[in-house]
């Protein structure tokens, strides 16, 4: 059974950094893209950062220059380095992997809280 497990969330002050990790089980094959989404209280889920199988990346305008998505193929893990965090970054962050036939797999989420 495919599992995606996020970790690294927590409570930090504005201006500090966090690195989120998403470890995928080894039974995920044919990965087409990997991404991080977030959902703030009372808001819809939004795409934060994505990476294609070829390594191309895209970021939401709100996080450009502050967040970086990366991967470690040997560990089957995707990361989100978050620098210069702002209170508006507070949200539950979800890892998403798109695999063979366009099937999406989602993690259960990790909470990031940024205080002023």
ABEGO torsion letter per residue (X at the ends): XBBBBBBGBEBBBBGBBBBBBBBBBAABBGBABBBBBBBBBGBBBBBABBBBAAGBBBBBAAABGABBBBBBAAAGBBBBBBBGBBAAABBBBBBBBBBBGGBBBBBAEBBBBBBX
